[in-house]
Amino acid sequence: VNRISALSGNYTGTLRIATVDSFANHAFADLLSGFSREYPGIRVIASVAAAQEVARKVRSGDADIGFTFGIADEDILARLFTLHCPTRIVVSRDHPLADRGKIDFEDCLDYSVALLSPSTNIRQELETVSTRAGARWPRCIETNSFSLLQRLALGGQFVIFQPEYPGASGTIPTDRLVFHAVEARLPAPTEEFAMIVDRRVHQSAARTCFVDYAKAFLADLGTPS
């Protein structure tokens, strides 16, 4: 029925989309809003999960499309679009580190740090950096909520680490936060943000519509790889 409807331009169906919290807190709402305006007959069910959980949902068939980090092409998963998002040190404009020209991992240890949970790629990168640098692990607050992480940074006390998406701003105005490039002994890790699907599953008309729309949307944010 969905295919017959699509022949006349009346696209219908249901899409289940899983995304990491940081993208949900960034441009995901704009993506869904624009898609819904163009394809009002397609129902979207969106869920937020950790990066590896997003991949699991796509593999298991619990999600038709995923937006996540650190997932390579494999026999099951295909990356349809990739954005390179550098990791940034982020503080509020009134934080003592806001006006520093260069910041490395050791500089951050003198302040309270808020971190994503250990299951996230960015947290694992930071643990590797800490071990290689022989630095002490910071006193910190851990959370699985990216929006809470940014709220803590806005309070002026905490240093956070996050991938910097290109283009459109998130739910918190970026003019209230300062994004510092990673310097010195801390390498500048780059997160690979990707739209993924299960290559074994037949591509429905609804999924084709969303994939094409999302590719154009993401291309406007940055340069695909």
Backbone bond lengths (Angstrom), bond angles and torsions (degrees), N, CA, C in turn:
res aa  C-N    CA-C-N  psi(-1)  N-CA   C-N-CA  omega(-1)  CA-C   N-CA-C  phi
1 V - - - 1.462 - - 1.519 110.53 -
2 N 1.354 115.59 -41.39 1.466 119.30 179.63 1.524 111.37 -62.82
3 R 1.346 116.82 -38.88 1.471 119.93 179.91 1.517 111.55 -67.85
4 I 1.329 116.81 -40.73 1.471 120.45 178.15 1.514 110.52 -63.87
5 S 1.348 116.60 -43.15 1.461 120.20 178.06 1.519 111.18 -61.21
6 A 1.350 115.87 -38.42 1.464 119.48 -178.10 1.519 112.45 -64.75
7 L 1.353 117.40 -28.07 1.458 120.43 179.66 1.510 111.87 -61.26
8 S 1.340 116.31 -29.75 1.459 120.16 179.28 1.527 111.93 -98.06
9 G 1.353 116.51 9.98 1.455 120.27 178.98 1.510 113.67 83.10
10 N 1.324 117.47 5.56 1.460 121.23 179.29 1.527 108.64 -98.94
11 Y 1.320 116.12 85.58 1.457 121.05 -174.52 1.520 110.94 -79.73
12 T 1.330 115.52 130.25 1.454 121.27 179.12 1.526 108.96 -133.42
13 G 1.321 115.94 177.84 1.459 120.93 179.01 1.511 110.77 124.12
14 T 1.324 115.62 179.61 1.462 123.12 -179.55 1.516 109.87 -126.46
15 L 1.319 116.39 134.66 1.456 122.65 176.84 1.518 109.35 -119.61
16 R 1.327 115.92 133.17 1.458 121.11 174.27 1.525 107.59 -107.11
17 I 1.309 116.06 119.71 1.461 121.73 -174.02 1.518 109.16 -122.12
18 A 1.337 116.86 129.11 1.460 122.95 177.49 1.521 108.83 -112.45
19 T 1.322 116.29 140.76 1.461 120.54 -179.00 1.519 110.95 -142.30
20 V 1.328 115.63 154.84 1.455 120.15 172.55 1.524 109.10 -72.86
21 D 1.323 115.22 155.93 1.464 121.69 -174.23 1.522 112.47 -61.48
22 S 1.332 116.95 -37.96 1.462 119.02 -176.66 1.517 111.92 -63.61
23 F 1.335 117.69 -38.52 1.469 119.96 177.76 1.526 110.55 -72.93
24 A 1.339 116.46 -35.06 1.463 119.99 175.86 1.519 110.46 -61.34
25 N 1.331 115.92 -32.08 1.458 121.29 -179.80 1.528 111.78 -87.39
26 H 1.311 115.80 -0.86 1.467 119.98 -176.29 1.530 110.47 -112.02
27 A 1.320 117.39 -99.86 1.464 120.62 -171.13 1.520 113.69 -107.43
28 F 1.330 117.67 3.06 1.460 120.33 -175.43 1.524 112.00 -61.48
29 A 1.336 117.41 -40.62 1.464 120.76 179.77 1.527 111.26 -62.40
30 D 1.339 116.75 -39.19 1.467 120.06 177.70 1.529 110.63 -65.47
31 L 1.336 116.03 -39.89 1.467 120.67 177.94 1.520 110.75 -61.04
32 L 1.338 117.30 -48.43 1.456 120.91 -178.41 1.522 111.98 -66.89
33 S 1.320 116.54 -38.78 1.471 120.20 -179.45 1.524 110.85 -63.46
34 G 1.332 115.92 -45.83 1.461 119.47 179.72 1.516 112.06 -65.20
35 F 1.324 115.79 -41.39 1.466 119.34 179.20 1.525 110.63 -64.23
36 S 1.312 117.54 -41.71 1.466 121.30 -179.18 1.523 111.72 -64.23
37 R 1.315 117.22 -35.97 1.472 119.91 177.31 1.522 110.58 -65.64
38 E 1.329 116.95 -39.10 1.464 120.44 -176.96 1.529 112.53 -80.22
39 Y 1.329 116.58 -31.46 1.471 121.25 -178.16 1.531 109.82 -129.84
40 P 1.324 117.59 71.28 1.467 120.79 -174.95 1.528 113.75 -65.94
41 G 1.329 117.91 -18.43 1.453 120.51 -178.76 1.517 114.63 -83.61
42 I 1.334 116.84 -7.56 1.462 120.53 -178.97 1.523 109.37 -97.10
43 R 1.315 115.46 122.23 1.458 121.80 179.25 1.524 109.56 -84.91
44 V 1.334 116.98 134.25 1.458 121.73 179.95 1.524 109.23 -118.51
45 I 1.329 115.90 130.24 1.459 122.46 173.66 1.522 106.74 -114.04
46 A 1.326 117.02 112.89 1.463 122.05 -174.92 1.523 110.71 -107.41
47 S 1.336 115.38 140.00 1.461 120.94 176.45 1.518 109.48 -134.43
48 V 1.327 116.28 154.95 1.467 122.56 -179.03 1.525 108.26 -116.59
49 A 1.347 116.36 133.65 1.462 120.83 -177.77 1.525 109.23 -153.69
50 A 1.331 115.71 168.54 1.464 121.21 173.98 1.522 109.83 -66.49
51 A 1.334 116.21 162.11 1.462 121.30 -172.54 1.526 112.65 -55.27
52 Q 1.316 117.50 -50.34 1.462 119.86 -177.86 1.522 111.73 -68.79
53 E 1.326 116.52 -30.32 1.460 120.03 177.81 1.530 110.82 -69.81
54 V 1.331 117.19 -35.75 1.468 120.29 174.57 1.521 109.59 -59.00
55 A 1.330 117.01 -46.65 1.469 120.67 179.04 1.528 111.00 -62.08
56 R 1.326 116.71 -40.29 1.471 119.95 179.44 1.520 111.04 -63.01
57 K 1.341 116.43 -40.29 1.459 120.34 179.86 1.525 110.64 -62.27
58 V 1.324 117.26 -39.72 1.468 120.19 179.56 1.523 110.09 -69.36
59 R 1.324 117.07 -43.67 1.477 120.22 179.73 1.525 111.87 -61.19
60 S 1.337 116.20 -39.84 1.461 120.48 -174.54 1.523 113.05 -83.52
61 G 1.328 117.14 -8.30 1.458 120.23 -178.18 1.514 113.73 87.93
62 D 1.351 117.65 6.63 1.463 120.66 177.00 1.530 111.83 -78.16
63 A 1.331 116.38 -14.09 1.465 121.10 175.63 1.525 108.23 -139.62
64 D 1.328 116.19 141.75 1.463 121.32 178.44 1.523 111.49 -83.18
65 I 1.334 116.16 -31.75 1.463 122.63 -176.73 1.519 107.59 -141.17
66 G 1.327 116.55 143.07 1.455 120.65 177.31 1.515 111.65 -129.53
67 F 1.320 115.44 149.35 1.469 122.38 172.13 1.520 106.59 -121.43
68 T 1.345 116.46 116.39 1.453 118.73 -171.38 1.517 111.14 -156.28
69 F 1.345 115.37 179.28 1.461 122.45 -179.16 1.526 110.88 -115.63
70 G 1.324 115.07 153.81 1.448 121.76 167.04 1.509 115.63 66.36
71 I 1.318 118.64 29.18 1.460 121.55 -179.15 1.529 109.12 -111.20
72 A 1.327 116.00 122.48 1.464 120.68 179.19 1.524 110.14 -89.05
73 D 1.333 115.31 156.77 1.468 118.95 171.32 1.529 109.07 -58.76
74 E 1.300 116.82 141.44 1.453 121.13 178.75 1.523 108.37 -148.69
75 D 1.346 116.11 -177.12 1.463 120.04 -177.99 1.523 111.69 -59.22
76 I 1.329 116.29 -33.21 1.463 120.60 -176.48 1.526 111.91 -96.45
77 L 1.324 116.95 -49.03 1.461 120.76 -174.56 1.523 112.10 -93.48
78 A 1.318 115.11 140.31 1.461 121.60 174.29 1.517 108.90 -121.94
79 R 1.320 116.56 132.63 1.465 121.25 174.94 1.527 107.86 -89.00
80 L 1.316 116.09 119.09 1.463 120.17 -176.86 1.523 112.37 -92.25
81 F 1.329 116.11 -19.66 1.465 119.81 -178.91 1.520 106.84 -161.19
82 T 1.335 116.86 139.68 1.467 120.23 -179.59 1.517 110.28 -131.66
83 L 1.318 115.76 136.74 1.459 122.83 171.40 1.520 108.64 -118.16
84 H 1.319 117.02 139.75 1.452 121.17 176.43 1.537 108.84 -95.48
85 C 1.325 116.18 119.44 1.464 122.04 -174.72 1.528 109.44 -118.96
86 P 1.328 118.37 106.07 1.469 120.16 -178.97 1.530 111.19 -67.19
87 T 1.327 115.83 145.23 1.456 121.03 175.90 1.524 108.94 -76.63
88 R 1.320 116.29 133.57 1.457 122.08 -179.00 1.530 110.80 -121.95
89 I 1.332 115.46 150.29 1.460 122.20 167.79 1.525 106.38 -89.29
90 V 1.323 116.50 126.21 1.466 120.45 -172.19 1.525 110.17 -124.74
91 V 1.333 115.41 131.69 1.465 122.26 176.59 1.519 108.84 -139.23
92 S 1.320 116.51 165.17 1.462 120.43 175.68 1.532 109.43 -75.22
93 R 1.311 116.74 164.61 1.460 121.22 -177.10 1.518 113.00 -67.40
94 D 1.335 118.23 -19.46 1.462 119.99 178.70 1.529 112.61 -100.93
95 H 1.325 117.67 10.72 1.460 121.51 177.35 1.527 109.31 -78.52
96 P 1.362 118.65 146.88 1.471 120.36 179.51 1.527 114.55 -57.20
97 L 1.336 118.15 -25.31 1.464 120.42 179.95 1.525 113.26 -86.38
98 A 1.325 117.64 -4.27 1.465 120.29 -173.01 1.523 112.85 -60.53
99 D 1.321 117.15 -37.03 1.464 120.61 -175.46 1.525 113.17 -99.45
100 R 1.316 117.08 7.38 1.459 119.89 178.15 1.513 110.06 -72.81
101 G 1.331 115.74 139.26 1.457 118.84 -179.91 1.513 113.43 -74.43
102 K 1.331 116.61 -40.29 1.456 121.35 -179.15 1.520 109.15 -131.99
103 I 1.325 116.16 138.28 1.461 121.10 179.32 1.521 108.57 -133.41
104 D 1.332 116.50 133.53 1.455 119.50 171.68 1.529 108.86 -118.48
105 F 1.303 115.31 179.35 1.458 120.40 -174.51 1.529 111.36 -59.83
106 E 1.344 116.83 -40.65 1.450 120.44 -178.38 1.525 112.47 -62.77
107 D 1.349 117.66 -34.89 1.466 120.78 177.73 1.527 111.11 -60.17
108 C 1.313 115.81 -36.52 1.468 120.32 -176.62 1.525 112.56 -69.62
109 L 1.334 116.85 -22.64 1.455 120.62 -174.83 1.517 113.19 -70.92
110 D 1.326 117.70 -13.50 1.461 121.30 177.70 1.530 111.75 -81.72
111 Y 1.309 116.98 -1.77 1.472 121.50 -176.67 1.524 109.88 -130.16
112 S 1.308 115.53 166.42 1.462 120.33 175.47 1.520 109.10 -68.32
113 V 1.316 115.52 137.98 1.460 121.53 -177.25 1.525 109.29 -121.63
114 A 1.315 116.49 138.42 1.464 121.76 173.49 1.519 107.88 -114.01
115 L 1.332 116.30 130.91 1.459 121.04 -172.62 1.521 111.18 -129.90
116 L 1.316 114.70 151.12 1.452 119.70 170.36 1.526 109.64 -70.69
117 S 1.298 116.61 161.31 1.454 122.67 -175.23 1.533 111.47 -63.36
118 P 1.350 117.68 159.65 1.472 121.49 -175.22 1.521 114.64 -60.38
119 S 1.304 118.99 -18.41 1.463 120.49 -177.96 1.525 112.85 -76.37
120 T 1.330 118.19 -10.20 1.464 120.76 -176.25 1.523 111.27 -86.89
121 N 1.331 115.74 151.27 1.468 120.64 -179.16 1.514 112.06 -62.22
122 I 1.331 116.75 -42.01 1.461 119.79 -175.51 1.521 110.55 -66.19
123 R 1.330 117.54 -35.42 1.472 120.68 177.04 1.522 110.45 -66.30
124 Q 1.307 117.06 -41.64 1.464 120.41 179.75 1.528 111.25 -64.58
125 E 1.336 116.73 -36.50 1.465 120.55 176.19 1.522 110.54 -62.97
126 L 1.329 116.69 -43.25 1.460 120.60 -178.61 1.528 111.56 -66.24
127 E 1.319 117.12 -37.21 1.460 119.99 177.39 1.532 110.59 -64.68
128 T 1.331 116.43 -38.54 1.462 120.49 177.55 1.523 110.43 -64.75
129 V 1.326 116.68 -43.84 1.461 121.56 179.03 1.524 110.65 -61.56
130 S 1.324 116.45 -44.26 1.459 121.17 -179.64 1.521 111.03 -60.76
131 T 1.324 116.71 -43.14 1.459 121.07 -179.38 1.520 111.00 -65.77
132 R 1.332 116.99 -44.85 1.468 120.53 -178.69 1.527 111.49 -65.73
133 A 1.329 116.50 -34.61 1.463 120.36 -178.79 1.520 112.25 -81.89
134 G 1.338 116.71 -9.19 1.458 119.99 -176.98 1.508 112.05 66.52
135 A 1.324 116.75 25.40 1.462 121.41 -177.11 1.529 110.29 -89.59
136 R 1.316 115.07 153.21 1.459 118.89 175.38 1.528 109.16 -70.83
137 W 1.312 116.73 151.94 1.458 120.70 177.28 1.521 108.81 -77.75
138 P 1.326 119.15 133.95 1.473 120.70 -172.44 1.524 112.74 -70.24
139 R 1.337 114.51 154.04 1.461 118.88 166.64 1.525 106.30 -68.40
140 C 1.297 116.84 132.72 1.459 116.69 -169.80 1.515 112.46 -153.92
141 I 1.310 113.55 164.68 1.455 123.28 167.04 1.514 107.08 -106.79
142 E 1.321 116.87 133.52 1.457 121.26 177.57 1.522 109.87 -106.54
143 T 1.319 116.28 142.87 1.458 120.44 177.16 1.527 109.46 -153.11
144 N 1.323 116.02 155.16 1.465 119.58 173.16 1.523 110.96 -99.81
145 S 1.332 116.52 8.83 1.470 121.78 -178.26 1.521 110.15 -107.19
146 F 1.326 115.98 116.96 1.459 120.27 178.68 1.533 111.13 -69.01
147 S 1.320 117.64 -37.54 1.458 120.27 179.35 1.528 110.83 -64.44
148 L 1.347 117.51 -38.67 1.460 119.99 176.03 1.519 110.49 -64.59
149 L 1.316 116.75 -38.60 1.455 121.24 177.98 1.528 110.62 -56.80
150 Q 1.325 116.46 -47.73 1.463 119.60 179.97 1.521 111.78 -67.56
151 R 1.318 117.50 -35.38 1.472 120.20 177.24 1.526 110.49 -63.16
152 L 1.319 116.76 -38.92 1.459 120.17 177.68 1.528 110.49 -63.80
153 A 1.332 116.91 -40.51 1.466 119.98 177.86 1.523 110.88 -63.84
154 L 1.310 116.69 -39.68 1.463 120.52 -179.55 1.523 112.27 -63.93
155 G 1.337 116.50 -25.84 1.456 119.50 178.96 1.512 113.56 -67.07
156 G 1.330 117.52 -14.63 1.456 121.68 174.79 1.508 115.58 94.93
157 Q 1.332 118.20 -8.62 1.453 121.04 -176.23 1.517 113.02 -96.06
158 F 1.324 117.70 -33.64 1.453 121.48 -167.22 1.526 113.50 -103.86
159 V 1.341 114.20 145.88 1.460 123.24 167.83 1.523 106.88 -97.38
160 I 1.323 117.51 135.51 1.458 120.92 176.88 1.529 109.22 -127.50
161 F 1.321 115.48 162.96 1.463 122.43 176.41 1.521 107.07 -122.39
162 Q 1.322 116.47 132.06 1.458 118.95 -179.17 1.520 110.83 -151.44
163 P 1.328 116.72 153.91 1.466 119.19 172.00 1.520 109.17 -71.60
164 E 1.301 116.62 141.71 1.468 120.67 178.88 1.531 108.91 -101.15
165 Y 1.320 115.08 109.00 1.453 119.59 175.92 1.527 109.12 -74.88
166 P 1.326 117.74 143.40 1.463 119.68 174.40 1.514 110.78 -74.19
167 G 1.304 115.67 162.58 1.465 120.04 169.60 1.504 115.06 77.38
168 A 1.335 115.57 -131.89 1.461 122.96 -168.62 1.512 112.19 -55.94
169 S 1.334 114.88 144.74 1.459 121.01 179.67 1.516 110.47 -78.80
170 G 1.323 114.71 164.53 1.455 119.87 179.41 1.512 112.26 -90.88
171 T 1.326 115.98 -158.01 1.456 120.56 -176.30 1.515 111.33 -73.91
172 I 1.341 118.41 -23.67 1.461 122.14 176.74 1.522 108.42 -102.01
173 P 1.348 118.37 125.64 1.466 120.33 -178.57 1.524 111.16 -56.93
174 T 1.320 116.27 129.10 1.459 119.86 -177.07 1.526 111.80 -68.99
175 D 1.336 119.02 -16.05 1.457 118.83 179.04 1.530 111.68 -72.71
176 R 1.320 118.05 -5.78 1.463 121.85 176.59 1.528 111.49 -97.60
177 L 1.324 116.24 -4.33 1.454 121.49 179.55 1.526 109.84 -125.94
178 V 1.325 116.13 152.60 1.463 122.14 177.11 1.519 108.24 -113.71
179 F 1.322 116.40 125.93 1.462 122.85 -179.79 1.532 108.31 -102.55
180 H 1.325 116.37 118.37 1.453 121.31 179.41 1.531 110.08 -106.65
181 A 1.315 115.41 135.04 1.457 119.34 171.03 1.519 108.97 -67.18
182 V 1.301 116.95 148.95 1.454 122.34 179.38 1.519 109.17 -80.00
183 E 1.338 115.72 130.23 1.461 119.94 -175.03 1.528 111.21 -122.47
184 A 1.325 114.93 -179.28 1.459 125.72 171.35 1.526 112.04 57.64
185 R 1.358 116.60 -134.09 1.463 120.26 -171.82 1.519 113.40 -72.37
186 L 1.313 116.57 -19.36 1.463 118.99 178.19 1.520 108.93 -79.39
187 P 1.313 119.26 115.25 1.461 119.68 178.09 1.511 110.46 -63.41
188 A 1.297 116.51 160.07 1.456 120.69 -178.44 1.524 109.01 -94.79
189 P 1.330 117.24 84.45 1.464 118.84 -178.67 1.515 111.31 -65.86
190 T 1.309 115.30 146.66 1.455 121.42 177.93 1.513 109.01 -120.68
191 E 1.311 115.66 123.35 1.454 120.72 177.87 1.533 109.17 -82.72
192 E 1.325 116.73 137.35 1.457 121.07 175.66 1.529 108.32 -98.28
193 F 1.315 114.52 105.85 1.456 121.48 179.42 1.523 108.30 -90.45
194 A 1.318 117.12 129.53 1.466 119.61 -173.05 1.520 112.15 -138.37
195 M 1.322 115.01 150.06 1.458 122.32 167.67 1.517 106.77 -94.15
196 I 1.324 117.54 124.51 1.461 121.21 -174.10 1.527 111.54 -123.83
197 V 1.322 115.07 152.37 1.466 122.39 174.97 1.522 108.04 -140.40
198 D 1.317 116.24 165.05 1.461 122.53 172.43 1.526 107.80 -85.19
199 R 1.328 116.54 115.61 1.465 120.45 -175.33 1.522 112.35 -69.49
200 R 1.347 118.01 -12.37 1.464 121.37 -179.48 1.525 112.39 -81.27
201 V 1.340 116.12 -18.29 1.459 120.50 -172.20 1.520 110.40 -91.01
202 H 1.344 116.26 134.13 1.459 120.30 176.43 1.517 110.06 -60.97
203 Q 1.316 116.03 135.10 1.463 121.00 -177.61 1.520 110.24 -81.03
204 S 1.317 116.29 111.82 1.454 121.62 178.55 1.515 110.24 -73.00
205 A 1.333 115.92 166.29 1.470 120.34 177.45 1.519 110.40 -61.46
206 A 1.345 117.00 -39.19 1.460 120.55 -179.72 1.520 110.74 -64.24
207 R 1.342 116.74 -43.54 1.462 119.30 -179.92 1.511 110.93 -67.07
208 T 1.330 117.42 -38.99 1.461 120.69 177.73 1.524 110.76 -59.88
209 C 1.335 116.03 -44.28 1.471 120.70 178.90 1.519 110.80 -59.71
210 F 1.342 115.75 -45.80 1.462 118.43 -177.28 1.518 111.30 -68.54
211 V 1.322 117.54 -42.85 1.462 120.56 -179.36 1.522 110.41 -60.05
212 D 1.318 117.46 -46.16 1.465 120.54 179.43 1.526 111.31 -62.95
213 Y 1.340 115.93 -42.60 1.462 119.51 -179.83 1.529 110.10 -66.20
214 A 1.335 117.33 -43.93 1.460 121.40 -177.84 1.530 111.34 -65.84
215 K 1.331 117.86 -37.71 1.462 120.41 177.72 1.528 110.66 -60.42
216 A 1.317 116.24 -44.95 1.462 119.97 179.35 1.525 110.58 -64.81
217 F 1.341 115.89 -40.79 1.465 120.88 179.58 1.525 110.49 -63.27
218 L 1.327 117.56 -47.70 1.459 120.84 -178.83 1.518 111.46 -67.96
219 A 1.328 116.88 -33.48 1.466 119.79 177.80 1.522 110.85 -62.41
220 D 1.333 116.78 -31.07 1.451 120.52 177.32 1.528 111.82 -71.73
221 L 1.345 117.21 -22.85 1.460 121.36 178.57 1.537 111.13 -79.27
222 G 1.318 115.84 -39.30 1.452 119.59 -176.37 1.501 111.54 -165.37
223 T 1.306 116.85 -175.34 1.455 122.37 -176.49 1.514 109.86 -89.71
224 P 1.318 119.24 124.36 1.456 120.70 178.93 1.516 111.73 -70.35
225 S 1.337 115.04 157.89 1.464 119.42 175.81 1.523 109.27 -105.59
